Amino acid sequence: MPTLLHAHFRKIIGARFYSKGFEEAAGPLESFGRLYFRSARDSEGHGTHTASTAAGSVVTNVSLFGIARGTARGGASSTRLAIYKACWFGGCVDADMLSALDDAVGDGVDIISMSIGSTPQPVYFEDVNSIGAFHAFQKGILVSASAGNSYYPYTASNVPPWILTVAASSIDRELNSNIYLGNSKVLKGFGINPLKMEKSHELIAGSAAAAPGVPKENASFCRENTLNPTLVKGKIVVCTQGTVDRPIVQSFIVGEAGGVGMIEAYPTAREFYDQFVIPATIIEPQEEKELQAYMATEKHPVAKILPTITVLKAKPAPYMALFSSKGPNYRTPEIIKPLEYEFLLHGLHVATEDIPDSENYNIISGTSMACPHVSGIAAILKSYHPSWSPAAIMSALMTTATVTDNIGLPIANFDGAKSTPFEYGSGHVNPFAALDPGLIYDFDTSDVINFLCSHGASSRQLKNLTRKLVNCKDPLTPSYNLNYPSIGVFQMKGRLSVSRTVTYYGKGPTIYSADVVNPEGIKVMVTPPTLKFTKAGEKKSFKVNFTPLKKTKGESFVFGSLTSSNGIHKVRSPIGVNVLSL
């Protein structure tokens, strides 16, 4: 945790730590032989980074070794922080997690930011993140949580409807460490490389510099003890992506062998800005082809790796991060997750009185970094609308999110392919629009219990969440009728009507009209097509009527949207439907 320099500066107003569960399961902290603090102090940086991203104070003239210089601030810079440290050496034990969540609820925090994943989509009643977040929801506290970094469909974590789940996308900034070839061509590279290479050096492929007895393929990955120092000394080594070592480790190995620089071929180069110990950069497949062609045609190919420059207003942006965990949510498929936010920003020191110094800052990618951005925005919404429930805050963030990038096209995936609400959820957060969303979809704990009952929850399972005996209503409320800001139906059998209720937050009379983008093969009609409001706080209900024209393949979904507009506000809900029969 950052040091507070003055008594009057009270950014951190509480700090607790939890280790009993971890030590019971894994042994004493001392036995790991790693740096740690038996306190709430952070020894790894993850907690400091996320906490300061959510609520760090404004610090001017910030950079990382002179890179990405500017003013750094948290999402809600005037917000206070209470810290609950429940994880050790990258591991979190259920008992510690639940204790931390329940203490945060008992302490009366307003927002819980949880950059901690769980096993993808566990049973809600057995998952401490879900249970602790439900306790928070009961007390009117929003939990914002990361979706995870597991790349693939069905891997999004923290997916119950009472949690705001955050995915990761890019921002309109690149950190380019380019390569100047001997033929005067410049290849684009990515990385945090503040080191200056004074002259060009000869290039050598890792596979051509194999140590005696080492297969060329092994040496191409630049793994430990695979390179021949005699062949590598004084040269820039071109490595290929390994399955074991990250580029930062490979650069260390190259440097130890006598190499003066490293170029790494990495398909997702722009997603991971590693910091290197020697001049190094990462290139994408197109640049790799050009580099290989140059090396194949030159007898003595040379290059110079240039220091990192910050490129602003990069296009297109945002695009979805390849690593960001994706839906669908197979526990409750009608709940479309996650919400999307950018993944790459400075980590900030919380104490603004500190003199800005490169070593006090960091640049990290991950849904852990996206989550606190949204947590900070949620804190701002809570300060503007203190009476809003967690569901109301979620609704405001989700229904005002944007689904186009900065060149006006639909948000795409990393490779340019079309993305869906299972990647970007409701879209990219728009903080200003969320302050004044127009309409709100609200729901409470009784609605959540009805939703879980519709999925077959038993009284015993519900007790795990509610801490008291709860019986399901008869008849059950269909799960698709949870008043969630997105509309999802799984295994639709013929025509179906979905119910929603909105609350008006505006001034004076107004009329909202519905506009539908039909999912492929489905006709959607909204009744009534217009909603008339006379005063703030007024509630109106409507139905979304589905007529399937063809079945979907297996468990796949087709997508559309419903947008309600009064000419000033646009309230958008993604629609996702799986059709089992007509």
C-alpha positions in Angstrom: 0.0 0.0 0.0 1.2 3.5 -0.7 2.5 5.5 2.2 0.3 8.4 3.4 2.6 11.4 3.8 0.4 13.7 5.8 -2.1 13.2 8.5 -4.8 15.2 6.7 -4.6 13.0 3.7 -6.9 10.2 4.3 -7.4 8.3 1.0 -7.2 4.9 2.7 -9.6 4.9 5.6 -9.5 1.2 6.5 -7.3 -1.8 5.9 -7.8 -5.5 6.9 -6.0 -8.7 5.9 -7.1 -12.3 6.0 -4.6 -15.3 6.1 -6.1 -17.9 8.4 -7.8 -19.8 5.6 -4.8 -19.7 3.3 -2.4 -20.9 6.0 -4.8 -23.7 7.1 -4.9 -24.9 3.5 -1.4 -24.2 2.3 0.8 -23.8 5.3 2.5 -20.8 7.0 3.2 -17.8 4.9 6.9 -18.0 6.0 7.2 -21.5 4.3 6.8 -20.1 0.8 10.2 -18.3 1.0 8.7 -15.3 -0.9 8.3 -11.6 0.0 5.2 -10.9 1.9 3.8 -8.7 4.6 1.6 -10.1 7.4 -0.6 -7.0 7.1 -2.8 -5.3 4.5 0.3 -4.0 2.8 0.7 -5.1 -0.8 3.9 -7.0 -1.8 2.9 -7.9 -5.4 1.4 -4.7 -6.8 -1.9 -6.1 -8.1 -4.0 -4.7 -5.3 -2.2 -1.3 -5.4 -2.7 -1.1 -9.1 -6.4 -1.9 -9.0 -7.2 0.2 -6.0 -5.5 3.2 -7.4 -7.2 2.7 -10.8 -10.5 2.8 -9.1 -9.9 5.8 -6.8 -6.4 7.1 -7.1 -5.9 10.8 -6.7 -4.8 13.1 -9.5 -1.0 13.1 -10.2 0.5 15.2 -13.0 3.5 14.5 -15.2 3.3 10.7 -14.7 5.1 8.2 -16.9 6.7 4.8 -16.8 10.4 5.4 -17.7 9.3 8.4 -19.7 6.7 6.4 -21.6 3.0 7.3 -21.8 3.5 10.6 -20.0 0.4 12.5 -18.8 -1.9 13.1 -15.9 -2.9 10.0 -14.0 -6.1 9.7 -11.9 -8.4 7.0 -10.6 -11.9 6.5 -11.9 -13.4 8.3 -8.9 -10.4 10.3 -7.6 -12.2 11.9 -4.6 -13.4 8.5 -3.3 -12.0 7.0 -0.1 -10.6 3.4 0.0 -11.0 0.6 2.4 -8.7 -2.3 1.6 -9.4 -6.0 2.2 -6.4 -8.2 1.4 -7.6 -11.8 1.1 -5.1 -13.4 -1.3 -1.5 -14.5 -1.0 1.0 -15.4 -3.6 -1.7 -15.4 -6.3 -4.0 -17.8 -4.4 -7.3 -17.0 -2.7 -9.0 -19.3 -0.2 -12.8 -19.4 0.2 -12.8 -18.7 3.9 -10.6 -15.6 3.6 -12.6 -14.3 0.6 -15.9 -14.6 2.2 -14.7 -13.1 5.5 -13.3 -10.1 3.5 -16.5 -9.6 1.5 -18.7 -9.9 4.6 -16.5 -7.5 6.6 -16.7 -5.0 3.7 -20.5 -5.3 3.8 -20.5 -4.9 7.6 -18.2 -1.8 7.3 -20.8 -0.1 5.1 -18.8 0.4 1.9 -20.7 1.7 -1.1 -19.0 -0.2 -3.9 -16.9 -3.4 -3.8 -14.3 -3.7 -6.6 -13.2 -7.3 -7.0 -10.4 -8.0 -9.5 -10.5 -11.7 -8.6 -11.8 -14.4 -10.7 -13.2 -17.8 -9.7 -13.4 -21.1 -11.4 -15.4 -20.3 -14.6 -19.1 -20.3 -13.9 -19.4 -22.5 -10.7 -22.7 -23.2 -9.1 -23.7 -19.9 -7.5 -24.6 -21.5 -4.2 -21.1 -23.0 -3.8 -19.1 -20.0 -5.0 -17.9 -17.6 -2.3 -17.7 -14.7 -4.8 -21.3 -15.2 -5.7 -22.4 -15.7 -2.0 -20.4 -12.7 -0.7 -21.6 -10.5 -3.6 -25.2 -11.5 -2.8 -24.8 -10.4 0.8 -23.6 -7.1 -0.5 -26.5 -6.9 -3.0 -28.9 -7.5 0.0 -27.4 -4.4 1.7 -27.5 -2.2 -1.3 -23.8 -2.5 -2.2 -22.8 -3.0 -5.8 -20.1 -5.6 -6.5 -18.0 -4.9 -9.7 -15.9 -7.9 -10.7 -13.5 -9.0 -13.5 -14.7 -11.5 -16.0 -11.3 -13.3 -16.2 -8.5 -13.7 -18.7 -9.3 -17.2 -20.0 -9.7 -16.4 -23.7 -12.4 -18.9 -24.6 -16.2 -19.1 -24.7 -18.0 -20.3 -21.5 -15.1 -19.1 -19.3 -16.4 -15.7 -18.0 -16.4 -15.8 -14.2 -18.4 -13.8 -11.7 -21.5 -14.1 -13.8 -24.5 -14.0 -11.4 -27.0 -11.3 -12.3 -26.3 -9.5 -9.0 -22.6 -8.9 -10.0 -21.5 -6.3 -12.5 -19.1 -8.4 -14.7 -16.4 -6.5 -16.6 -14.5 -7.6 -19.7 -11.5 -6.0 -21.3 -11.0 -4.0 -24.5 -8.3 -1.7 -25.9 -7.9 2.0 -25.6 -6.9 4.4 -28.4 -3.2 4.4 -27.4 -0.3 2.3 -28.6 3.2 1.9 -27.2 5.4 1.3 -30.2 9.0 0.1 -30.0 9.7 0.0 -33.7 12.5 -1.8 -35.6 14.8 0.1 -38.1 16.1 -2.5 -40.6 19.3 -2.2 -42.5 17.3 -1.7 -45.7 15.8 1.5 -44.1 12.4 -0.2 -43.7 10.6 0.4 -40.3 8.6 -2.4 -38.7 6.0 -1.7 -36.1 6.7 -3.3 -32.7 5.1 -3.1 -29.3 6.6 -3.0 -25.8 7.8 -0.9 -22.9 11.4 -0.3 -24.0 13.0 2.8 -22.7 16.5 1.6 -23.6 18.3 3.3 -26.4 20.3 1.2 -28.9 23.1 3.4 -30.2 23.8 1.5 -33.5 22.5 -1.3 -35.6 23.4 -4.9 -34.7 23.4 -8.1 -36.6 20.2 -10.2 -36.5 20.2 -13.9 -35.7 17.3 -16.3 -35.4 17.1 -18.2 -32.1 16.9 -21.4 -34.1 20.2 -20.5 -35.8 21.9 -20.0 -32.4 21.2 -23.3 -30.7 23.6 -24.4 -28.1 25.4 -27.8 -28.8 23.0 -30.7 -28.4 19.9 -28.4 -28.4 17.3 -28.9 -31.1 16.8 -25.8 -33.3 13.1 -25.7 -32.4 13.9 -25.5 -28.7 16.4 -22.7 -29.3 13.8 -20.8 -31.4 11.8 -20.2 -28.2 14.9 -18.7 -26.5 14.4 -20.8 -23.4 17.0 -21.1 -20.7 20.2 -23.0 -21.7 19.2 -23.3 -25.3 21.2 -20.5 -26.9 24.9 -20.6 -27.8 26.6 -17.5 -26.2 29.3 -17.5 -28.9 26.8 -17.2 -31.7 24.5 -14.7 -29.8 27.1 -12.3 -28.4 26.6 -8.8 -29.6 23.5 -9.6 -31.8 19.8 -9.1 -31.8 18.1 -12.5 -31.3 14.8 -13.2 -33.0 12.7 -15.5 -30.9 9.3 -17.1 -31.4 6.4 -17.3 -29.0 7.0 -19.9 -26.4 4.4 -21.8 -24.3 6.4 -21.5 -21.1 8.3 -18.2 -20.8 6.8 -14.8 -21.3 8.7 -12.3 -23.5 10.2 -10.5 -20.5 11.8 -13.8 -19.4 13.0 -14.6 -22.9 14.7 -11.1 -23.0 16.5 -11.9 -19.8 17.7 -15.2 -21.2 18.9 -13.5 -24.4 20.8 -10.9 -22.3 22.4 -13.5 -20.1 23.7 -15.3 -23.3 25.3 -12.1 -24.5 22.6 -10.8 -26.8 22.2 -7.0 -27.1 18.5 -7.1 -28.1 15.5 -9.3 -28.7 12.7 -9.3 -31.2 9.8 -11.6 -30.3 7.2 -12.8 -32.8 3.9 -12.8 -30.9 0.4 -12.9 -32.5 -1.1 -10.8 -29.6 1.7 -8.3 -29.4 -0.3 -5.2 -28.7 -2.2 -6.8 -25.8 0.8 -7.4 -23.5 3.2 -4.6 -23.0 6.1 -6.3 -21.3 8.9 -4.4 -19.7 12.3 -5.7 -20.9 15.8 -5.8 -19.4 17.5 -5.3 -22.7 16.3 -3.4 -25.8 13.5 -5.6 -27.1 10.2 -5.4 -28.8 7.3 -7.7 -29.9 6.0 -7.9 -33.5 2.8 -9.3 -35.0 2.6 -11.9 -37.8 2.7 -9.4 -40.7 5.8 -7.8 -39.4 7.3 -11.2 -38.7 6.9 -12.2 -42.4 8.7 -9.0 -43.5 11.5 -9.5 -41.0 12.0 -13.1 -42.1 12.0 -12.1 -45.8 14.7 -9.5 -45.0 16.8 -11.9 -43.1 16.5 -14.5 -45.8 17.7 -12.1 -48.6 20.5 -10.3 -46.7 23.9 -12.0 -46.1 24.4 -9.8 -42.9 21.0 -8.5 -41.8 21.1 -5.8 -39.2 18.6 -3.8 -37.3 18.2 -1.3 -34.5 15.4 -1.5 -31.9 14.1 2.0 -31.2 12.9 3.2 -27.8 9.2 3.2 -27.2 7.1 6.1 -28.4 3.5 6.8 -27.3 1.0 6.9 -30.2 -2.4 8.5 -29.4 -5.7 8.3 -31.2 -5.0 4.8 -32.5 -7.7 3.4 -34.7 -9.8 1.3 -34.5 -10.5 1.4 -30.7 -11.8 -0.1 -28.7 -11.5 -3.7 -29.9 -12.1 -6.7 -27.6 -9.0 -8.1 -25.9 -8.2 -11.6 -27.1 -7.6 -12.8 -23.5 -10.8 -11.5 -22.1 -13.1 -14.3 -20.9 -16.2 -14.8 -22.9 -19.8 -15.9 -22.5 -22.2 -17.5 -22.8 -23.0 -18.1 -19.2 -24.0 -21.7 -19.1 -25.3 -21.6 -15.5 -28.0 -19.0 -16.5 -27.6 -18.5 -20.2 -30.3 -15.8 -20.4 -28.1 -13.4 -18.4 -25.9 -11.8 -21.1 -22.4 -11.1 -19.7 -20.1 -9.2 -19.5 -19.9 -5.4 -19.6 -16.8 -4.1 -21.5 -14.1 -1.6 -20.6 -10.6 -0.8 -21.6 -7.8 -2.8 -20.2 -4.6 -0.8 -20.5 -3.9 2.2 -18.3 -1.4 3.4 -15.8 -1.5 2.1 -12.3 -1.5 5.1 -10.0 -0.1 5.7 -6.6 -2.9 6.7 -4.2 -0.8 9.3 -2.3 -0.6 12.3 -4.6 2.0 14.0 -2.4 4.6 11.5 -3.6 7.0 12.9 -6.2 6.1 11.1 -9.4 8.8 8.6 -10.2 8.9 5.9 -13.0 9.3 3.1 -10.5 6.1 4.0 -8.7 4.0 3.3 -11.8 3.2 0.4 -14.0 1.3 -0.6 -17.1 -0.6 -3.9 -16.9 -3.2 -5.6 -19.1 -6.1 -7.7 -17.9 -9.7 -7.7 -16.8 -8.4 -7.0 -13.3 -7.4 -3.6 -14.7 -10.8 -3.1 -16.5 -12.8 -3.9 -13.4 -11.7 -1.0 -11.2 -12.4 1.5 -14.0 -16.0 0.5 -13.9 -15.9 0.4 -10.1 -14.8 4.0 -10.1 -17.5 5.0 -12.5 -20.1 3.2 -10.3 -18.8 5.1 -7.3 -19.5 8.4 -9.2 -23.0 7.2 -10.0 -23.6 6.3 -6.4 -22.5 9.8 -5.3 -24.8 11.5 -7.8 -27.7 9.1 -7.1 -27.3 7.8 -3.5 -30.7 6.2 -3.4 -30.0 4.0 -6.4 -29.9 0.3 -5.8 -27.0 -1.9 -7.2 -29.3 -3.0 -10.0 -30.1 0.6 -10.9 -26.4 1.4 -11.2 -25.8 -1.7 -13.3 -28.8 -0.7 -15.5 -27.5 2.9 -16.0 -24.0 1.6 -17.0 -25.3 -1.1 -19.3 -28.1 0.6 -21.2 -26.0 3.7 -22.0 -22.9 1.7 -23.2 -21.8 2.1 -26.8 -21.3 -0.7 -29.3 -19.3 1.2 -32.0 -15.6 2.1 -32.1 -13.9 5.3 -33.0 -14.3 4.9 -36.7 -18.0 4.2 -36.4 -18.0 0.5 -36.9 -19.3 -2.2 -34.6 -16.8 -3.1 -31.9 -14.7 -6.0 -33.3 -12.5 -8.7 -31.8 -8.8 -8.5 -31.6 -8.4 -10.0 -35.1 -11.0 -7.7 -36.7 -13.7 -10.4 -36.7 -17.2 -9.5 -35.6 -17.8 -9.6 -31.9 -21.1 -10.4 -30.1 -22.6 -9.6 -26.7 -20.9 -12.7 -25.4 -17.6 -10.8 -25.9 -18.6 -7.2 -25.2 -21.8 -7.7 -23.2 -23.8 -4.5 -23.3 -21.0 -2.5 -24.8 -18.3 0.0 -23.9 -19.0 2.1 -20.8 -20.1 5.7 -21.4 -19.7 7.4 -17.9 -21.3 10.7 -18.8 -24.4 9.0 -20.4 -24.7 6.7 -17.4 -25.2 9.7 -15.1 -28.5 10.5 -16.8 -29.7 7.2 -18.3 -33.4 8.2 -18.8 -34.8 4.8 -17.8 -33.7 2.2 -15.3 -34.3 -1.5 -15.1 -34.4 -2.3 -11.4 -34.6 -5.6 -9.4 -34.1 -6.7 -5.8 -33.3 -9.8 -3.8 -36.8 -11.2 -4.0 -36.6 -11.0 -7.8 -33.2 -12.8 -7.7 -34.7 -15.5 -5.6 -37.5 -16.0 -8.0 -35.0 -16.2 -10.8 -32.9 -18.8 -9.0 -36.1 -20.8 -8.2 -36.9 -20.9 -11.9 -33.6 -22.6 -12.4 -34.5 -25.3 -9.8 -32.8 -23.9 -6.7 -33.7 -25.8 -3.5 -34.4 -24.3 -0.2 -31.1 -25.6 1.1 -29.2 -24.0 -1.8 -31.0 -20.7 -1.3 -30.1 -20.7 2.4 -26.4 -20.7 1.4 -27.1 -17.3 -0.2 -29.7 -15.7 2.1 -28.6 -17.3 5.4 -32.3 -18.1 6.1 -34.9 -20.6 5.0 -36.6 -19.5 1.8 -39.3 -21.3 -0.2 -39.9 -20.8 -3.9 -43.2 -19.3 -5.0 -45.8 -21.4 -6.9 -46.1 -20.8 -9.8 -42.5 -20.0 -10.7 -41.6 -16.8 -12.4 -39.9 -17.6 -15.8 -36.2 -16.9 -15.5 -36.3 -14.7 -18.7 -38.6 -12.3 -16.8 -36.0 -11.2 -14.3 -36.0 -7.4 -14.8 -32.4 -7.4 -16.1 -31.1 -4.7 -18.5 -30.5 -7.3 -21.3 -33.0 -9.7 -22.7 -32.0 -13.4 -23.1 -34.0 -16.5 -23.8 -32.4 -20.0 -23.9 -34.1 -22.9 -25.6 -37.1 -21.0 -26.8 -40.0 -23.2 -27.8 -42.3 -21.4 -30.2 -43.7 -17.9 -29.6 -42.8 -16.2 -26.3 -43.5 -12.9 -24.4 -40.9 -11.4 -22.1 -41.9 -8.9 -19.5 -39.9 -5.8 -18.4 -40.5 -2.8 -16.2 -38.7 0.5 -16.4 -38.5 3.5 -14.0 -38.3 7.0 -15.4 -35.5 9.2 -14.2 -36.0 12.6 -15.9 -37.8 15.9 -15.7 -41.2 16.5 -17.0 -43.5 14.5 -19.3 -41.9 12.5 -22.0 -42.6 9.6 -24.5 -40.2 6.7 -25.2 -40.6 4.8 -28.4 -39.2 1.3 -29.0 -36.8 0.4 -31.9 -35.9 -3.2 -32.4 -33.0 -4.8 -34.3 -34.4 -8.3 -34.9 -32.1 -11.3 -34.3 -31.6 -13.4 -37.4 -34.6 -15.6 -37.9 -36.7 -14.0 -35.2 -39.5 -11.4 -35.4 -39.7 -9.2 -32.4 -42.5 -6.8 -31.4 -42.8 -4.6 -28.4 -46.2 -3.9 -26.8 -47.0 -1.1 -26.2 -44.5 0.4 -28.7 -44.5 3.7 -26.8 -44.4 4.5 -23.1 -45.7 7.8 -21.7 -44.3 9.2 -18.5 -45.5 12.3 -16.6 -43.0 12.5 -13.6 -39.8 11.0 -12.3 -40.1 7.7 -10.5 -43.0 6.6 -12.5 -42.9 2.9 -13.6 -44.2 1.4 -16.8 -44.3 -2.2 -18.0 -44.1 -3.6 -21.5 -43.7 -7.0 -23.3 -41.2 -8.1 -25.8 -42.9 -10.6 -28.1 -40.8 -13.2 -30.0 -41.9 -15.2 -33.0 -39.1 -17.6 -34.1 -39.0 -18.3 -37.8 -36.2 -20.8 -37.7 -34.2 -22.8 -35.2 -30.7 -21.9 -34.1 -27.9 -24.4 -34.2 -27.4 -26.4 -31.0 -26.8 -24.0 -28.1 -25.8 -21.1 -30.3 -27.5 -17.7 -30.0 -28.6 -15.0 -32.4 -28.4 -11.4 -31.4 -30.4 -8.2 -31.8 -31.2 -5.2 -29.6 -34.1 -3.1 -28.2 -33.5 0.7 -27.9 -36.0 2.9 -26.2 -35.6 6.6 -27.1 -37.3 9.9 -26.3 -35.2 11.9 -28.7 -32.7 12.8 -25.9 -31.9 9.5 -24.2 -31.2 6.1 -25.8 -31.8 3.1 -23.5 -30.3 0.1 -25.2 -30.6 -3.6 -24.2 -28.9 -6.4 -26.1 -31.1 -9.3 -27.1 -29.8 -12.9 -27.3 -32.0 -15.9 -28.2 -31.5 -19.6 -28.6 -34.4 -21.3 -30.4 -35.0 -25.0 -29.7 -38.3 -25.4 -31.6 -40.8 -23.3 -33.6 
